[in-house]
Each structure stands twice: as C-alpha cells, then as structure tokens.
Amino acid sequence: MSSAYVKPAVITDGRLGHLTPEQTEKLQQFWVRLYDIFDGKTPFDQTAPSSFKGQARDEDAGAAPAPKASWFGRGKSASESSSAPVPPRFTGQDLYVCFWKLTMMDHPDLIILKFIRARKWVLDDAMKMFLNALKWRIVERLDELVELSDVELDAKYPKFIEQMRIGKGYLRGADPLDRPMSVVNTRLHHKADQPAETIHRFTLYTMECGRTVLPQGAETVIVIFDLSNFGLDNMDWGFVRLFVQCFESYYPETLGVCVVHRAPFVFWGLWKLIQPLLDPVVATKFVFTRNNEELHKVVPRERLPITHYGGLDDWTYKYVPAAPGEDDVMKDVAKKEELLTERHALEETFDRVTREWIKNVNGKNAPERDEIAQQLREQYTRLSPYVRATNLYKRWGVAVDGRVNWTYNVVPEQK
C-alpha cells in the first residue's frame, strides 16, 4: 500500500441533501424566525457582544487565559472606561446584507444548518449564535480582507505579506474527502515580529481564503499545527483564543480535524490550560501525531510534501507575489454594478421562493430553492473577479472560476 491512511466515515446526518422531514421542518422554522428579524418584525439584541472588543489584540494577550467566562474578553468594559467607544447597533437590514455577503457561492441552507447543528437543533440557541456571527463579521470588517489586494493589506497591516512570504500559514491540498488542509508552522511565529493586529487579520484572511477552496459538497477543513521545533517563544495566546473562538462561534461545524503534529514536551503543559477551555465538540476534533507515520494515517502520503512530512508530493511552498494589473477588472465599475444587480435579483428570487416554502412548515423540501442556489453559485463565479482581489491561491491556479484544482506531483514510493 502507498500509505497507512485510514479513511474516515462520511457523516451525512443533518447535512444538506440528507435531511429528515423533522430536520427540514426545523430548517423551515429557522427561516421563519430569520425573516421576521430581517424584516424588523421581531425584536432582537441589536448590540455587539462585549466579547468582540479587542479580541487577540490586547497588549496583555501574551498571558495565559483566565477561566472560560472571561477568556475571550477584550480589555475594559464600557463601565470601566469613560473613553470606551459607543458600541454599534445593528438593524435587521444590516444583518440581511451581511448574510448574503457571507453566503457567496454556498447554498444558504448549508450556512444555516452549520449553526443549527452546532446548537443541537435548539433553534433559540442557533439563532443567537447566528446573529452574533453576522454582527461579528460586520465588526471585523471581513469585506476588506477579500476586497483588498495583498499589497493594500500589507500597507494597512504592516508585515502582512511577510506572513505569507515565510509560509507561516497556508492552504495546501485536500484529503480524499475533499477537505482542504491548512498548515500552521508554529516555529516561524514570534509574537513580537509583527503587530498583533496583523496576525489577527492574517488569520481571518486565511479563514476566508479557505472558503474559496472548499469544493461544492465539502463543508469542513483539516488544520495541521506543525509543532516541530516549537518553544515557549513561539506561543501566542492571542492567536490561540482567536483560533478557538472562530471555529466554536463564527465558523461552526467547519473544523473537520485539527492535527497537532510533533508536539514537544513543553507543549503538554500548555495543552492542560487549553483543553478545559475548548467546546467539547471541538475538543473531539483534535488528533495528536508524534511522527510522520502517524500523520500518514490522517492524511495520505500522496497529499503531503516529501520535505518535512515524508509524503510523496514533490512540492515546496512558495509565495507568488501579485502581478501588475492582476486586479484591473475590479476597476470596471459598470460591469461590477451590472453583475451586482443580477446577483441581488437572484437573492430576491431565493427569498421569494423561500418565503412561500415556509408558509406551510411541513418538513418537505422545495427543489426550486436548490435550483436557485445553484444559479447563485454560478453567478458568484462571474461576479467574484469584480469584488474579490486576486489571492495567492488564484495565482497558484487552485481557486479559479469557481473550481478547485489542487495538483500533486506524486513520485513513486521507494520500496
């Protein structure tokens, strides 16, 4: 055999295309509640949770986390500081616009079902989680991470490109279940080497890039934390809590496996602090591999580089800088507006059909909604070049025209 890879079981329960009538009814009920909020019919908490303040940017973020109740807190509350900014307030329309920006090329039901599953099909809890995620995306200005080029992001966040140039974190390949793999080289990270805001934005940028390399039908990713040569000077609590909160609260049901690879002895003391703070479901996604042979059971050798991981893929990470004029198409305002008008028309069509579907909450699917969702996916492929700056993965030829094209230079296995 070419590897010791053990293919995991494919989970379909509660996933799009595999819903029971009872689960479909729950989905319908969620849409009823969501439209009432979007339309301003149902009151909701219009403020941002206090946990949004200063996340992973505090000057004291190098300290170990406090107990879970305050672990994700960000600095002083409004009552503790007279100079605290007035927290933003959100309308139903704000959240509606954010929802459709979040959807991009995904089926809207796929997005919503992640939050429903994450809260065990308890709709009140799922709705609170979902609305908080929409607010968070607005507060975090995630739009700029896809609209601005590498050069523009580097100008705004010093040493942004440096994170990519040295290969601190990147997406490469996918496992046989089409789950993209994100590699984090912890030995390359030193907190003092760049502003905390830069690593915060780069982390969210990578999360958003990861969505573009999820092929249709795939919902989760694999994260490989490479702890080779890891030392205490590589530890960054600000990054750790951002990573955990993203997968627990803002990108739920997205982490397929988190591989902690080659953890040295010093790490296990830190793990004792991290583990109790993890959501129990997220905690079950962690896998520890002591060497490459154990890693090959999680990811087949054909999908791993020869160098460092003992794989069969003759590939080495290299950052490809922006080419002159690669985003000139974004300057075509007339075409952009034409495509946005087309997009909004499709969104309104989906809304209309969905509103009709939820008039009778009966647990039955509406195939017309799936057809419109597919049209939205195809349309986003045409819109994307006008609203998203070219990123590294498009330059690699991986994420192009709505398709995901990983290539592997597999060499024969030595007997």
C-alpha positions in Angstrom: 0.0 0.0 0.0 1.1 3.5 -0.7 0.3 4.8 2.8 -1.2 3.8 6.1 -4.1 6.3 5.6 -7.3 5.4 7.3 -10.3 7.0 5.5 -12.8 8.4 8.0 -16.5 7.7 7.7 -18.6 10.2 5.8 -21.1 12.0 8.0 -24.3 12.9 6.3 -26.8 13.3 9.2 -28.2 16.8 9.3 -26.3 17.8 6.1 -27.8 19.4 3.1 -29.4 16.8 0.8 -29.7 14.3 3.7 -32.3 16.0 6.0 -35.1 14.0 7.6 -38.6 15.5 7.5 -38.1 16.6 11.1 -34.8 18.3 10.4 -36.3 20.0 7.3 -39.1 21.3 9.5 -36.6 22.7 11.9 -34.9 24.4 9.0 -38.2 25.9 7.8 -38.9 27.2 11.3 -35.4 28.8 11.5 -36.1 30.7 8.2 -39.4 31.9 9.6 -37.7 33.4 12.5 -34.8 34.8 10.5 -37.0 36.6 8.0 -39.0 38.1 10.9 -35.7 39.6 12.2 -34.6 40.8 8.8 -38.0 42.4 8.2 -38.0 44.1 11.6 -41.0 42.2 12.9 -39.2 40.5 15.8 -37.1 42.5 18.3 -33.5 41.2 18.8 -30.4 42.3 20.6 -29.1 44.9 18.3 -25.8 45.4 20.2 -22.5 43.5 19.7 -21.5 41.2 22.5 -18.8 42.6 24.7 -16.5 39.7 23.7 -16.0 41.4 20.3 -13.9 44.1 21.9 -10.1 43.9 21.2 -10.1 40.2 20.6 -6.5 38.9 20.2 -5.2 42.5 20.1 -4.8 43.3 23.7 -1.3 44.3 24.9 -1.5 41.6 27.5 -2.6 38.9 25.1 0.7 37.1 25.8 -0.6 36.0 29.2 -2.2 32.6 29.7 -6.0 32.5 29.5 -8.2 33.2 32.5 -11.2 30.9 33.3 -13.6 30.4 30.4 -16.1 33.0 31.4 -13.6 35.8 30.7 -11.1 34.1 28.5 -12.3 35.8 25.3 -12.7 39.1 26.9 -11.0 42.1 25.3 -9.9 44.8 27.7 -12.1 47.0 29.8 -15.8 47.2 29.6 -17.7 50.4 28.9 -18.4 50.7 32.7 -14.7 50.5 33.4 -13.6 53.1 30.9 -15.2 56.5 30.3 -13.4 56.7 27.0 -14.9 53.4 25.7 -16.4 53.8 22.2 -20.2 53.6 21.8 -21.0 50.0 20.8 -22.5 49.6 17.3 -26.2 48.8 16.9 -27.4 46.6 14.1 -30.7 46.6 12.2 -32.3 43.7 10.5 -31.3 45.1 7.2 -27.7 45.3 8.3 -27.8 41.6 9.1 -29.7 40.8 5.9 -27.0 42.4 3.7 -24.2 40.7 5.8 -26.0 37.3 5.4 -25.9 37.5 1.6 -22.3 38.6 1.6 -21.5 35.6 3.8 -23.3 33.2 1.5 -21.0 33.8 -1.5 -21.1 30.6 -3.6 -22.7 28.4 -0.9 -26.3 27.2 -0.6 -27.9 29.5 2.0 -29.2 26.4 3.8 -25.7 25.0 4.1 -24.6 28.0 6.1 -27.7 28.0 8.4 -27.5 24.2 9.0 -24.0 24.6 10.4 -25.3 26.8 13.2 -28.4 24.7 13.8 -26.2 21.5 14.1 -23.7 23.4 16.4 -26.5 24.1 18.8 -28.1 20.6 18.7 -31.1 21.7 16.7 -32.2 24.1 19.5 -33.4 27.0 17.4 -33.3 29.7 20.0 -29.6 28.9 20.7 -28.8 28.6 17.0 -30.4 31.9 16.2 -28.5 33.7 18.9 -25.3 32.1 17.6 -26.0 33.0 14.0 -26.9 36.6 14.7 -23.8 37.1 16.8 -21.7 35.7 13.9 -23.3 38.2 11.5 -22.6 41.0 13.8 -19.0 39.8 14.3 -18.4 39.8 10.6 -19.6 43.4 10.3 -17.4 44.5 13.3 -14.4 42.6 12.0 -14.8 44.2 8.5 -14.3 40.9 6.8 -15.2 42.6 3.5 -11.9 44.3 3.3 -10.0 41.0 3.6 -11.4 39.9 0.2 -11.7 43.3 -1.5 -8.1 44.5 -0.8 -5.0 43.1 -2.6 -2.0 41.6 -0.8 -0.2 44.9 -1.3 -3.1 47.0 0.1 -3.4 44.8 3.1 0.3 45.0 3.7 0.1 48.8 3.6 -2.7 48.8 6.1 -1.3 46.0 8.3 2.5 46.0 8.5 4.2 42.7 7.6 1.0 41.2 6.3 2.8 39.9 3.2 5.7 38.7 5.4 3.4 36.1 6.9 2.8 34.6 3.5 6.3 35.0 2.3 7.8 32.9 5.0 5.0 30.3 4.9 3.8 30.8 8.4 0.4 29.6 7.5 -1.1 28.5 4.2 -3.6 26.2 2.5 -2.3 23.2 0.5 -4.2 20.3 -0.9 -7.1 18.3 0.3 -7.7 14.9 1.8 -9.7 12.2 -0.1 -12.9 13.7 1.4 -12.1 17.0 -0.3 -11.4 18.7 2.9 -8.8 21.5 2.3 -5.7 21.4 4.5 -4.4 24.4 6.4 -0.8 24.2 7.6 0.4 26.4 10.5 4.2 26.4 11.0 4.3 27.5 14.6 8.1 27.6 14.7 8.0 30.5 12.3 5.8 32.6 14.6 7.2 35.0 17.2 4.7 37.4 18.7 7.0 40.4 18.7 7.9 40.1 15.0 4.6 41.8 13.8 1.8 43.8 15.2 -0.9 41.8 17.0 -3.5 43.3 14.6 -1.5 41.9 11.6 -1.6 38.3 12.8 -5.3 38.7 13.7 -6.2 39.9 10.2 -4.0 37.3 8.5 -5.7 34.6 10.5 -9.1 35.8 9.4 -7.8 36.3 5.8 -6.7 32.6 5.7 -10.1 31.5 7.1 -11.9 33.4 4.3 -9.5 32.1 1.7 -10.3 28.6 3.0 -13.9 29.0 2.0 -12.9 29.6 -1.7 -11.1 26.2 -1.8 -14.0 24.2 -0.5 -15.4 22.4 -3.5 -19.2 22.0 -3.8 -20.4 19.4 -1.3 -17.4 19.8 1.1 -18.1 21.6 4.4 -15.0 21.0 6.6 -11.3 21.6 6.7 -8.2 20.0 8.2 -5.8 22.1 10.2 -2.3 20.9 10.8 -0.4 22.6 13.6 3.2 21.7 12.9 4.9 22.0 16.3 8.3 20.9 15.1 10.9 22.9 17.0 8.2 24.6 18.9 9.3 26.6 22.0 7.6 28.9 24.5 8.8 31.9 22.5 6.5 30.6 19.7 3.4 30.6 21.9 0.8 33.3 21.3 -2.3 33.2 23.5 -4.0 35.9 21.4 -3.8 33.7 18.3 -4.9 30.6 20.2 -8.1 32.2 21.5 -8.9 33.7 18.1 -8.5 30.3 16.5 -10.7 28.6 19.1 -13.4 31.2 19.0 -13.5 31.2 15.2 -14.2 27.5 15.0 -16.5 27.5 18.0 -18.6 30.5 17.3 -18.1 32.1 13.9 -17.3 29.2 11.6 -19.1 26.4 13.4 -19.1 22.8 12.0 -16.2 23.8 9.8 -13.3 22.1 11.6 -13.1 18.5 10.5 -9.8 17.6 12.2 -7.2 19.6 14.0 -3.9 17.7 13.8 -1.3 18.7 16.4 1.9 17.3 14.9 5.2 16.6 16.6 4.3 18.3 19.9 7.4 18.7 22.1 7.3 18.1 25.8 6.9 21.8 26.6 3.6 21.9 24.7 1.8 19.5 27.1 1.9 21.9 30.0 0.2 24.5 27.7 -2.3 21.9 26.5 -3.5 21.4 30.1 -4.5 25.1 30.0 -6.1 25.0 26.6 -8.1 21.7 26.8 -10.6 22.7 29.5 -11.5 25.9 27.6 -12.5 24.1 24.4 -16.1 23.3 23.5 -16.5 19.6 24.0 -17.4 19.0 20.3 -14.4 21.0 19.1 -12.1 19.1 21.6 -13.0 15.8 20.0 -11.6 17.1 16.6 -8.1 17.2 18.0 -5.7 14.5 16.9 -2.1 14.2 18.1 0.6 12.7 15.8 4.0 12.1 17.2 5.7 11.5 13.8 5.1 11.4 10.1 4.0 7.7 10.2 1.1 8.7 12.4 0.3 11.7 10.3 0.0 9.5 7.2 -2.9 7.8 8.9 -4.8 11.1 8.9 -3.6 12.4 5.5 -2.4 10.1 2.7 1.2 10.4 1.7 0.2 11.3 -1.8 -1.3 14.6 -0.5 1.7 15.5 1.7 5.0 17.1 0.7 8.2 14.9 0.6 10.1 17.5 2.5 9.5 17.5 6.2 6.3 15.3 6.1 7.7 12.2 4.4 5.0 12.4 1.8 5.1 11.6 -1.9 4.2 15.0 -3.3 7.2 16.8 -4.8 6.1 20.3 -3.7 7.6 23.1 -1.8 5.8 26.2 -0.5 6.5 29.4 -2.4 4.7 32.7 -2.1 3.8 34.2 -5.5 3.6 38.0 -5.3 0.9 40.0 -7.1 1.4 40.6 -10.8 0.9 44.1 -12.2 -2.6 44.7 -13.3 -4.0 41.4 -12.0 -7.0 43.2 -10.4 -7.6 45.8 -13.1 -11.0 44.2 -13.8 -12.1 45.5 -10.4 -11.9 49.0 -11.9 -14.7 48.2 -14.3 -17.5 49.8 -12.2 -20.2 49.5 -14.8 -19.7 45.7 -15.2 -19.5 45.3 -11.5 -22.8 47.1 -10.9 -24.4 45.0 -13.7 -23.3 41.8 -12.0 -24.3 43.0 -8.6 -27.8 43.9 -9.9 -28.0 40.4 -11.3 -26.9 38.9 -8.0 -29.4 40.9 -6.0 -32.2 39.8 -8.3 -31.3 36.1 -7.7 -31.2 36.8 -3.9 -34.6 38.3 -4.1 -35.9 35.3 -6.1 -34.5 32.9 -3.5 -36.1 35.0 -0.8 -39.5 34.9 -2.5 -39.4 31.2 -3.1 -38.3 30.6 0.5 -41.0 32.8 2.0 -43.5 30.8 0.0 -41.9 27.5 1.2 -42.1 28.4 4.9 -45.8 29.4 4.7 -46.5 25.7 5.3 -44.0 24.2 7.7 -44.4 20.6 6.7 -40.9 19.2 6.5 -40.9 18.9 2.8 -38.1 20.2 0.6 -38.6 22.7 -2.2 -36.4 21.7 -5.2 -36.8 25.1 -6.8 -34.7 26.6 -4.0 -31.9 24.2 -4.8 -32.0 25.3 -8.4 -31.8 29.0 -7.5 -29.0 28.2 -5.1 -27.0 26.6 -7.9 -27.7 29.7 -10.1 -26.3 31.8 -7.2 -23.2 29.7 -7.1 -22.6 30.0 -10.9 -23.3 33.8 -10.8 -20.9 34.3 -8.0 -18.2 32.7 -10.1 -18.7 35.5 -12.7 -19.1 38.3 -10.0 -16.1 37.2 -7.9 -13.3 38.8 -10.1 -15.0 42.2 -9.7 -15.5 42.1 -5.9 -12.6 39.9 -4.7 -8.9 40.8 -5.1 -6.7 38.1 -6.6 -5.2 36.0 -3.8 -2.3 33.5 -3.6 -4.5 30.5 -4.3 -5.8 32.0 -7.5 -2.2 32.7 -8.6 -1.4 29.1 -7.9 -4.2 28.1 -10.2 -6.1 26.4 -7.4 -9.2 28.6 -7.0 -10.2 29.7 -10.5 -13.6 30.3 -12.0 -15.4 28.6 -9.1 -13.4 25.4 -9.4 -10.8 23.9 -7.0 -7.8 22.5 -8.8 -5.2 21.0 -6.5 -2.4 19.2 -8.3 0.0 16.8 -6.8 3.5 15.9 -8.2 3.4 12.4 -6.8 6.7 10.5 -7.0 6.9 6.7 -6.9 7.1 5.3 -3.4 10.5 3.8 -2.5 10.3 0.1 -1.7 
